[in-house]
Amino acid sequence: MRIIVVIFVSLILYSCCYGFSAIKRNKPIRDERLMHSLKSSSLKVKRDLKEQTQKQETLASFWRNEALKKLKTQLNKKINTNIAKNVIIFLGDGMSLSTITASRIYAGQRLKKSGEEYSLSFENFPYTALSKTYCVDKQTADSACSATAYLTGVKTNYGTIGVTAKVNKNDCQASLDKENRLTSIMQWAQKAGKSTGIVTTTRVTHASPAGTYAKTANRDWESDFDMNNFTDTKECSDIAKQLVTECPGNKLNVIFGGGRRKFLSENIIENDARGERLDGRDLIDEWLQHQKSPTAHYVSNRTELLALDYSKIDHIMGLFADSHLEYNLNNDNDEPSLKEMTLAAIEILKKNDKGFVLFVEGGKIDLAHHDNMAHLALDETAEFDKAIQSAVKITDEKDTLIVVTADHSHTMTLSGYSHRGRDILGFNTEISDMDSMPYLTLSYANGPSAEKKRQVNEEDMKNVGYQYPSLIPMLYETHGGDDVPIYARGPYSHLFEGVLEQNTIPHFIAYASCISNGATACD
């Protein structure tokens, strides 16, 4: 008995000194030092990025001075309570926080900077917030339910646009019930006498721009061809038809984007592409007939757009592609850039003394992410920023509220412990401490590239459409459910602070611009 007691006491003392894990010999010891260990790659790259770290950054005074500059800026902020005569909503489709970070580095490195210290123009806006993007029925949003939230002020179901959550996807009948149909910020603006417009790099019937004017139980019902196997096209109108024949779409002053085939009959060929409509209608011609004005124009390419005298135009439709516009890096200059379309839209809309509301979407950020094409996604974000810069330059912060946000996130991440200035599109400084293989800084949680071998080389990555690695195989990469940022400048931009439900965005804008049926700054 004495021997048993001695052994028991010895075990207690041993475990107190060394922990119970010392007794459980089959469980490996958790060494947290390995979480941040660095195993450098011997891979040679063109950029030796250690040398790009600025000498000034080694000085404590540099960081203190930078912080004091920012402190001074914050202390000197003045709340702008003017009425917002003009409003521009910039929507980066799928522009997650990781996309913004990577695009910031990408844009900075294109200017021969290290990149990390660079800022996209909208990151310098005085007010920021986070937006919660979930749908009524889904943790992770699509562009349809999110567009309904940030354009009508009401959250709804996945895949539906401009209708309440009482409408399930594909339920045509429920979408026709007046109680289930929502009004958008464009209708509010038009009622207040303002000019309105939409600009996008996707089809103008795609989910995000459609949120400004459409009411549909399925975001994919862009034409009657798309609806044919789902519902009676005589009961519910397709999105293209709504844009041309129903309010507020038929009252928009500016419509710029792609999607020509959604408006043309299958018997019509324009710009070497055939339409797809089954009803035999030419909605482009119908739009022109509806306007009944010499100040209304239709254009189909960049040359036609840039040749116009905008002072003589009140209504314009520009459909520059059969489907979506090309990625910026693949554009042969036949299509206008997002910046050019934005500038043209503002020039046309600003003639209204009562002001305007403009929606601008960088839509191909999202499409690139869905294909795991990180290079294209970052470049589209940089192009989106150029459009924002151009708008800031030709508008006045005193009377123009500019809000920049995203509809949802994506699964792209930046990982590893790369040296400062390392090419954001390239290999990480470190290699895997499990298999000693190099890996890229950018990768996705899921997507079509998951089936590919992990070995890559610099030749592969010279292709701007290179698909960055993903973990879970999917036909298309999915959205992410994390919050997205909101950046704001101009009248009442201070309302955009904290963590907000996405549907608060149009209510704040309507308050600032006095176009709400509820409380406004004009009260």
C-alpha positions as a printed NumPy array, in Angstrom:
array([[  0.   ,   0.   ,   0.   ],
       [  2.855,   2.365,   0.883],
       [  4.469,   1.701,  -2.504],
       [  1.227,   2.588,  -4.357],
       [  0.913,   5.855,  -2.431],
       [  4.532,   6.78 ,  -3.224],
       [  3.999,   6.108,  -6.951],
       [  0.755,   8.143,  -6.998],
       [  2.386,  11.114,  -5.244],
       [  5.343,  10.937,  -7.627],
       [  3.021,  11.094, -10.643],
       [  1.204,  14.104,  -9.192],
       [  4.47 ,  15.956,  -8.577],
       [  5.746,  15.078, -12.066],
       [  2.626,  16.298, -13.799],
       [  2.633,  19.533, -11.79 ],
       [  6.17 ,  20.259, -12.961],
       [  5.908,  19.096, -16.58 ],
       [  2.173,  19.036, -17.346],
       [ -0.126,  16.132, -17.994],
       [  0.927,  16.068, -21.641],
       [  4.245,  14.615, -20.499],
       [  2.372,  11.492, -19.335],
       [  0.371,  11.166, -22.581],
       [  3.317,  10.138, -24.729],
       [  1.185,   9.57 , -27.852],
       [  0.135,  13.248, -28.079],
       [  2.74 ,  15.486, -29.785],
       [  3.945,  18.501, -27.867],
       [  2.395,  21.712, -29.268],
       [  5.257,  24.065, -30.072],
       [  3.697,  27.448, -30.829],
       [  7.048,  28.813, -31.986],
       [  6.511,  26.853, -35.195],
       [  3.384,  28.898, -35.977],
       [  5.569,  31.812, -37.009],
       [  8.706,  30.035, -38.162],
       [ 10.028,  31.047, -41.561],
       [ 11.426,  28.649, -44.113],
       [ 12.864,  30.75 , -46.9  ],
       [ 12.586,  29.791, -50.531],
       [ 15.657,  29.425, -52.701],
       [ 13.515,  30.286, -55.705],
       [ 14.989,  33.151, -57.697],
       [ 12.603,  35.951, -58.604],
       [ 13.108,  39.106, -60.618],
       [ 12.322,  41.421, -57.726],
       [ 14.623,  41.351, -54.7  ],
       [ 12.11 ,  42.918, -52.436],
       [ 14.058,  43.202, -49.204],
       [ 15.907,  46.167, -50.693],
       [ 12.654,  48.064, -51.194],
       [ 12.058,  48.555, -47.487],
       [ 12.629,  52.256, -46.914],
       [ 15.466,  53.228, -44.598],
       [ 13.225,  55.805, -42.981],
       [ 10.983,  53.027, -41.746],
       [ 13.735,  51.844, -39.428],
       [ 13.426,  55.098, -37.484],
       [ 10.932,  55.391, -34.631],
       [ 10.486,  59.078, -35.471],
       [  9.101,  58.192, -38.903],
       [  6.235,  56.151, -37.48 ],
       [  5.492,  58.669, -34.757],
       [  5.343,  61.513, -37.269],
       [  3.057,  59.529, -39.572],
       [  0.723,  58.821, -36.669],
       [  0.691,  62.497, -35.654],
       [ -0.186,  63.531, -39.221],
       [ -3.155,  61.185, -39.152],
       [ -4.143,  62.424, -35.708],
       [ -4.141,  66.003, -36.992],
       [ -6.302,  64.988, -39.951],
       [ -8.805,  63.294, -37.678],
       [ -8.944,  66.239, -35.288],
       [ -9.506,  68.676, -38.155],
       [-12.501,  66.797, -39.557],
       [-15.546,  68.976, -39.999],
       [-18.979,  67.434, -40.312],
       [-20.63 ,  68.38 , -43.606],
       [-24.357,  68.938, -43.102],
       [-25.078,  70.46 , -46.501],
       [-27.839,  68.894, -48.558],
       [-26.453,  66.365, -51.037],
       [-27.526,  67.733, -54.398],
       [-25.714,  64.892, -56.152],
       [-25.084,  61.284, -55.139],
       [-22.715,  58.749, -56.677],
       [-22.822,  55.154, -55.453],
       [-19.704,  53.214, -56.458],
       [-20.17 ,  49.471, -56.122],
       [-17.146,  47.185, -56.364],
       [-18.795,  43.839, -57.003],
       [-17.095,  41.281, -54.757],
       [-14.586,  43.851, -53.527],
       [-13.703,  42.201, -50.226],
       [-11.265,  43.657, -47.72 ],
       [ -8.608,  41.203, -48.89 ],
       [ -9.255,  42.321, -52.473],
       [ -8.742,  45.944, -51.458],
       [ -5.518,  45.122, -49.599],
       [ -4.095,  43.112, -52.487],
       [ -5.214,  45.737, -55.038],
       [ -3.605,  48.493, -52.984],
       [ -0.306,  46.606, -53.127],
       [ -0.817,  45.789, -56.821],
       [ -1.486,  49.43 , -57.743],
       [  1.435,  50.663, -55.65 ],
       [  3.832,  48.175, -57.184],
       [  2.788,  49.28 , -60.673],
       [  4.067,  52.709, -59.618],
       [  7.426,  51.174, -58.591],
       [  6.572,  51.399, -54.904],
       [  6.808,  48.66 , -52.32 ],
       [  3.008,  48.638, -52.381],
       [  1.948,  47.991, -48.806],
       [  2.146,  51.657, -47.835],
       [  0.142,  52.776, -50.891],
       [ -3.534,  53.744, -50.698],
       [ -6.333,  53.515, -53.212],
       [ -8.03 ,  56.895, -53.537],
       [-11.234,  55.935, -51.746],
       [ -9.262,  54.652, -48.748],
       [ -8.582,  58.302, -47.96 ],
       [-12.268,  59.161, -47.68 ],
       [-12.967,  60.616, -44.221],
       [-15.583,  58.124, -43.066],
       [-15.676,  54.339, -43.116],
       [-17.962,  51.59 , -41.877],
       [-18.544,  47.867, -42.247],
       [-21.594,  46.416, -43.968],
       [-23.285,  43.139, -42.953],
       [-24.249,  41.487, -46.221],
       [-26.319,  38.388, -45.414],
       [-29.638,  37.718, -47.19 ],
       [-32.882,  36.969, -45.362],
       [-32.445,  33.264, -46.181],
       [-28.655,  32.882, -46.651],
       [-25.563,  33.531, -44.531],
       [-23.636,  34.509, -47.657],
       [-25.161,  36.966, -50.106],
       [-25.356,  37.008, -53.862],
       [-25.432,  40.212, -55.895],
       [-29.224,  40.136, -56.19 ],
       [-30.291,  40.132, -52.554],
       [-27.464,  42.518, -51.689],
       [-28.412,  44.954, -54.485],
       [-31.953,  44.956, -53.151],
       [-30.597,  45.817, -49.695],
       [-28.297,  48.705, -50.65 ],
       [-30.616,  50.131, -53.329],
       [-34.118,  49.704, -51.859],
       [-33.328,  49.638, -48.148],
       [-34.96 ,  46.235, -47.587],
       [-33.24 ,  42.857, -47.243],
       [-34.615,  39.972, -49.271],
       [-34.008,  36.394, -50.414],
       [-31.065,  35.034, -52.355],
       [-31.452,  35.373, -56.123],
       [-34.344,  37.858, -56.093],
       [-34.303,  41.565, -56.941],
       [-36.568,  44.433, -55.923],
       [-39.074,  42.283, -54.044],
       [-39.555,  41.434, -50.373],
       [-38.584,  38.167, -48.697],
       [-42.178,  36.987, -49.125],
       [-41.148,  36.192, -52.695],
       [-39.242,  32.943, -53.09 ],
       [-36.949,  32.376, -56.031],
       [-38.854,  31.664, -59.283],
       [-42.218,  32.645, -57.76 ],
       [-43.489,  34.869, -60.559],
       [-46.97 ,  35.268, -59.074],
       [-45.72 ,  36.466, -55.681],
       [-43.434,  39.003, -57.351],
       [-46.465,  40.655, -58.971],
       [-48.182,  41.34 , -55.651],
       [-47.953,  45.092, -55.029],
       [-47.241,  44.525, -51.349],
       [-44.152,  42.52 , -52.286],
       [-42.7  ,  45.034, -54.754],
       [-40.089,  47.541, -53.587],
       [-39.073,  50.982, -54.815],
       [-35.408,  51.79 , -55.361],
       [-33.327,  54.863, -54.685],
       [-33.622,  55.684, -58.412],
       [-37.395,  55.982, -58.08 ],
       [-36.983,  58.193, -55.027],
       [-34.554,  60.414, -56.944],
       [-36.763,  60.648, -60.031],
       [-39.746,  61.587, -57.876],
       [-37.627,  64.418, -56.443],
       [-36.851,  65.663, -59.956],
       [-33.251,  64.475, -60.11 ],
       [-31.557,  62.924, -63.125],
       [-30.517,  59.28 , -62.779],
       [-28.075,  56.904, -64.402],
       [-26.331,  53.54 , -64.233],
       [-22.849,  52.558, -65.386],
       [-21.417,  49.036, -65.264],
       [-18.769,  46.812, -66.816],
       [-21.236,  43.899, -66.815],
       [-24.497,  43.485, -68.674],
       [-26.867,  46.294, -67.688],
       [-29.375,  43.538, -66.897],
       [-26.985,  41.819, -64.481],
       [-27.948,  41.601, -60.799],
       [-26.24 ,  44.729, -59.439],
       [-27.388,  47.308, -62.013],
       [-30.776,  45.57 , -62.24 ],
       [-31.247,  46.39 , -58.569],
       [-31.71 ,  50.034, -59.54 ],
       [-34.854,  49.362, -61.593],
       [-36.016,  45.714, -61.739],
       [-38.472,  43.623, -59.729],
       [-38.017,  39.92 , -60.36 ],
       [-38.232,  36.537, -58.659],
       [-35.079,  35.369, -60.433],
       [-31.985,  37.436, -61.172],
       [-31.269,  35.25 , -64.213],
       [-34.46 ,  36.294, -66.023],
       [-32.548,  38.89 , -68.025],
       [-34.44 ,  38.203, -71.269],
       [-37.518,  36.209, -72.262],
       [-35.137,  33.519, -73.524],
       [-33.811,  33.128, -69.973],
       [-37.366,  32.832, -68.605],
       [-38.751,  30.456, -71.192],
       [-38.311,  27.232, -69.223],
       [-39.281,  28.694, -65.848],
       [-42.457,  30.732, -66.074],
       [-44.997,  32.408, -68.326],
       [-43.246,  35.346, -69.985],
       [-46.624,  37.001, -70.553],
       [-47.154,  37.331, -66.801],
       [-43.734,  38.44 , -65.562],
       [-41.527,  40.776, -67.566],
       [-37.879,  39.972, -68.096],
       [-35.289,  42.418, -66.767],
       [-34.335,  43.943, -70.141],
       [-37.988,  44.579, -70.929],
       [-38.493,  46.217, -67.53 ],
       [-35.561,  48.542, -68.178],
       [-37.096,  49.804, -71.412],
       [-40.819,  49.764, -70.66 ],
       [-41.305,  50.253, -66.91 ],
       [-40.497,  52.89 , -64.295],
       [-37.857,  53.7  , -63.121],
       [-35.841,  52.007, -65.892],
       [-37.46 ,  53.874, -68.756],
       [-36.778,  57.191, -66.997],
       [-33.051,  56.658, -66.515],
       [-31.038,  59.366, -68.273],
       [-27.882,  57.283, -68.634],
       [-27.543,  53.536, -69.265],
       [-23.97 ,  52.362, -69.927],
       [-22.715,  48.782, -69.946],
       [-22.995,  45.529, -71.874],
       [-25.672,  42.94 , -72.612],
       [-26.817,  43.92 , -76.104],
       [-28.122,  40.43 , -76.89 ],
       [-30.718,  40.677, -74.101],
       [-32.404,  43.554, -75.956],
       [-32.419,  42.198, -79.507],
       [-34.507,  39.585, -81.297],
       [-32.832,  36.327, -82.276],
       [-33.39 ,  37.463, -85.866],
       [-31.221,  40.562, -85.426],
       [-27.444,  40.552, -85.812],
       [-25.541,  43.585, -84.527],
       [-21.751,  43.906, -84.292],
       [-21.39 ,  40.297, -85.513],
       [-23.485,  38.954, -82.624],
       [-27.035,  37.64 , -82.718],
       [-29.756,  38.697, -80.299],
       [-31.543,  36.139, -78.157],
       [-35.056,  37.462, -77.598],
       [-37.874,  35.102, -78.565],
       [-40.605,  37.761, -78.728],
       [-39.193,  39.355, -81.882],
       [-38.759,  42.738, -80.193],
       [-35.958,  45.222, -80.699],
       [-35.861,  46.871, -77.272],
       [-33.079,  49.259, -78.274],
       [-35.268,  50.751, -80.981],
       [-38.228,  50.775, -78.572],
       [-36.129,  52.706, -76.059],
       [-35.305,  55.336, -78.691],
       [-38.964,  55.564, -79.719],
       [-40.026,  55.973, -76.088],
       [-37.668,  58.921, -75.566],
       [-39.039,  60.722, -78.657],
       [-36.341,  63.361, -78.492],
       [-33.395,  64.501, -80.617],
       [-31.423,  64.671, -77.36 ],
       [-31.683,  60.873, -76.939],
       [-28.863,  58.75 , -78.359],
       [-27.839,  55.116, -78.634],
       [-24.142,  54.209, -78.979],
       [-22.432,  50.839, -79.31 ],
       [-18.695,  51.519, -79.081],
       [-16.074,  53.759, -77.509],
       [-15.542,  55.907, -80.595],
       [-19.229,  56.812, -80.814],
       [-19.401,  57.627, -77.1  ],
       [-16.357,  59.892, -77.023],
       [-17.438,  61.741, -80.185],
       [-20.682,  62.995, -78.624],
       [-21.346,  66.515, -77.398],
       [-22.658,  65.701, -73.93 ],
       [-24.153,  69.158, -73.502],
       [-26.732,  68.229, -76.141],
       [-27.75 ,  64.891, -74.619],
       [-30.476,  64.28 , -72.052],
       [-30.916,  60.515, -72.461],
       [-28.399,  57.956, -73.65 ],
       [-28.136,  54.191, -73.873],
       [-24.713,  52.713, -74.531],
       [-24.499,  48.94 , -74.929],
       [-20.862,  48.273, -75.722],
       [-20.779,  44.47 , -75.775],
       [-22.936,  41.485, -76.584],
       [-22.518,  40.292, -72.983],
       [-20.181,  41.691, -70.32 ],
       [-17.495,  44.196, -71.279],
       [-13.944,  42.874, -71.622],
       [-11.525,  42.898, -68.729],
       [ -9.425,  46.05 , -68.803],
       [ -6.252,  44.066, -69.541],
       [ -7.953,  42.407, -72.527],
       [ -9.67 ,  45.528, -73.888],
       [ -8.613,  46.479, -77.42 ],
       [ -9.986,  50.029, -76.933],
       [-13.18 ,  49.298, -78.847],
       [-14.989,  49.481, -75.506],
       [-14.865,  52.515, -73.197],
       [-13.175,  52.183, -69.829],
       [-15.139,  52.46 , -66.594],
       [-13.492,  55.839, -66.041],
       [-14.598,  57.107, -69.469],
       [-18.174,  55.937, -68.957],
       [-18.284,  57.51 , -65.494],
       [-17.022,  60.873, -66.727],
       [-19.487,  60.882, -69.629],
       [-22.363,  60.021, -67.292],
       [-21.54 ,  62.838, -64.881],
       [-21.234,  65.369, -67.708],
       [-24.706,  64.422, -68.95 ],
       [-26.385,  64.232, -65.548],
       [-24.927,  67.371, -63.981],
       [-26.971,  69.653, -66.242],
       [-29.998,  69.128, -63.991],
       [-30.253,  71.985, -61.477],
       [-31.896,  69.609, -58.996],
       [-28.932,  67.262, -59.121],
       [-28.518,  63.577, -59.904],
       [-28.092,  60.065, -58.532],
       [-25.592,  57.852, -60.352],
       [-24.812,  54.163, -59.78 ],
       [-21.395,  52.963, -60.986],
       [-20.378,  49.302, -60.789],
       [-16.963,  47.726, -61.215],
       [-18.633,  44.426, -61.986],
       [-15.791,  42.34 , -63.33 ],
       [-13.927,  42.217, -60.023],
       [-16.494,  39.604, -59.072],
       [-16.371,  37.668, -62.337],
       [-12.587,  37.362, -62.151],
       [-12.753,  36.052, -58.591],
       [-15.328,  33.426, -59.59 ],
       [-12.74 ,  32.018, -62.02 ],
       [ -9.861,  32.29 , -59.485],
       [ -8.255,  34.903, -61.755],
       [ -6.692,  37.051, -59.04 ],
       [ -4.568,  39.173, -61.389],
       [ -7.634,  40.31 , -63.318],
       [ -9.601,  40.907, -60.106],
       [ -6.893,  43.199, -58.727],
       [ -6.544,  45.081, -61.996],
       [-10.308,  45.592, -62.233],
       [-10.238,  47.004, -58.692],
       [ -7.47 ,  49.411, -59.7  ],
       [ -9.575,  50.479, -62.711],
       [-12.556,  50.933, -60.415],
       [-10.418,  53.243, -58.294],
       [ -9.512,  55.301, -61.378],
       [-13.207,  55.887, -62.027],
       [-13.656,  57.038, -58.435],
       [-10.67 ,  59.395, -58.708],
       [-12.122,  60.926, -61.873],
       [-15.488,  61.519, -60.196],
       [-13.858,  63.132, -57.169],
       [-11.959,  65.537, -59.419],
       [-14.99 ,  66.876, -61.278],
       [-17.449,  67.053, -58.369],
       [-17.572,  69.216, -55.256],
       [-17.447,  67.622, -51.817],
       [-19.7  ,  70.418, -50.568],
       [-22.74 ,  69.165, -52.482],
       [-21.875,  65.679, -53.747],
       [-22.088,  62.582, -51.567],
       [-19.899,  59.739, -52.828],
       [-20.313,  56.306, -51.266],
       [-17.991,  53.434, -52.173],
       [-18.848,  49.913, -51.072],
       [-19.111,  46.261, -52.101],
       [-22.076,  43.936, -52.265],
       [-20.354,  40.882, -50.809],
       [-16.972,  39.322, -50.186],
       [-14.958,  36.532, -51.872],
       [-12.742,  33.721, -50.614],
       [ -9.369,  35.089, -51.766],
       [ -6.742,  35.505, -49.049],
       [ -3.188,  36.797, -48.674],
       [ -1.11 ,  34.294, -46.736],
       [  2.425,  33.623, -45.571],
       [  5.124,  36.004, -44.385],
       [  6.465,  37.586, -47.572],
       [  9.096,  40.302, -47.475],
       [  7.918,  43.862, -47.945],
       [  7.448,  44.725, -51.579],
       [  7.267,  41.142, -52.765],
       [  5.263,  40.956, -56.002],
       [  1.695,  40.454, -54.793],
       [  0.962,  38.308, -57.849],
       [  3.957,  36.055, -57.32 ],
       [  5.5  ,  33.505, -55.014],
       [  5.684,  33.982, -51.288],
       [  9.119,  34.617, -49.782],
       [  8.717,  31.466, -47.714],
       [  8.129,  27.861, -48.714],
       [  5.956,  25.27 , -47.06 ],
       [  7.482,  23.836, -43.88 ],
       [  5.64 ,  20.572, -44.6  ],
       [  6.665,  19.686, -48.158],
       [  9.284,  22.388, -48.911],
       [  7.373,  23.558, -51.974],
       [  6.921,  27.221, -52.932],
       [  3.445,  28.722, -52.857],
       [  1.744,  31.889, -54.059],
       [  0.784,  34.737, -51.748],
       [ -2.757,  34.796, -53.157],
       [ -5.068,  31.798, -53.021],
       [ -8.744,  30.897, -52.719],
       [-10.766,  28.686, -50.392],
       [-12.553,  27.123, -53.375],
       [-12.93 ,  27.329, -57.124],
       [-12.162,  25.711, -60.488],
       [ -8.388,  25.715, -60.014],
       [ -8.515,  23.161, -57.172],
       [ -8.106,  20.259, -59.59 ],
       [ -4.84 ,  21.601, -60.972],
       [ -1.401,  20.529, -59.817],
       [  0.211,  22.804, -57.295],
       [  3.44 ,  23.193, -59.24 ],
       [  3.51 ,  26.566, -60.964],
       [  6.178,  28.655, -62.601],
       [  6.647,  32.243, -63.651],
       [  5.714,  31.446, -67.25 ],
       [  2.266,  30.309, -66.106],
       [  1.717,  33.536, -64.216],
       [  2.545,  35.76 , -67.194],
       [ -0.948,  34.918, -68.431],
       [ -3.261,  37.55 , -66.894],
       [ -5.98 ,  34.9  , -66.8  ],
       [ -3.887,  32.504, -64.72 ],
       [ -6.063,  30.729, -62.159],
       [ -4.647,  31.052, -58.664],
       [ -4.731,  27.972, -56.414],
       [ -7.833,  26.979, -54.491],
       [ -8.577,  24.252, -51.963],
       [-12.093,  22.917, -52.544],
       [-13.04 ,  22.065, -56.154],
       [-16.007,  24.055, -57.475],
       [-17.128,  24.977, -60.982],
       [-16.948,  28.605, -59.844],
       [-15.47 ,  30.123, -56.704],
       [-18.105,  31.206, -54.207],
       [-18.737,  34.467, -52.423],
       [-17.566,  35.006, -48.868],
       [-19.86 ,  35.828, -45.984],
       [-17.628,  38.339, -44.197],
       [-18.466,  42.022, -43.843],
       [-17.464,  44.489, -46.553],
       [-16.347,  48.119, -46.163],
       [-18.163,  51.37 , -46.856],
       [-16.209,  54.565, -47.632],
       [-17.94 ,  57.948, -47.788],
       [-17.221,  61.63 , -48.466],
       [-19.471,  64.654, -48.834],
       [-22.725,  65.737, -47.159],
       [-23.699,  63.582, -44.18 ],
       [-20.912,  61.107, -44.9  ],
       [-20.377,  60.977, -41.131],
       [-23.478,  58.771, -40.924],
       [-21.388,  55.931, -42.324],
       [-19.611,  54.756, -39.189],
       [-19.553,  51.533, -37.201],
       [-20.98 ,  48.176, -38.263],
       [-24.147,  48.655, -40.316],
       [-26.784,  46.452, -41.854],
       [-26.378,  46.717, -45.618],
       [-29.949,  47.926, -46.07 ],
       [-29.227,  51.13 , -44.103],
       [-27.122,  52.502, -46.967],
       [-29.915,  53.929, -49.181],
       [-31.752,  55.314, -46.156],
       [-28.666,  57.308, -45.136],
       [-28.223,  58.52 , -48.711],
       [-31.895,  59.464, -49.01 ],
       [-31.694,  61.409, -45.746],
       [-28.654,  63.364, -46.963],
       [-30.186,  64.142, -50.367],
       [-33.765,  64.761, -49.177],
       [-35.326,  62.132, -51.419],
       [-36.787,  59.921, -48.696],
       [-40.45 ,  59.519, -47.805],
       [-39.312,  59.424, -44.186],
       [-37.008,  61.739, -42.254],
       [-34.617,  63.87 , -44.313],
       [-32.001,  66.545, -43.754],
       [-34.482,  69.037, -45.207],
       [-36.961,  68.559, -42.346]])
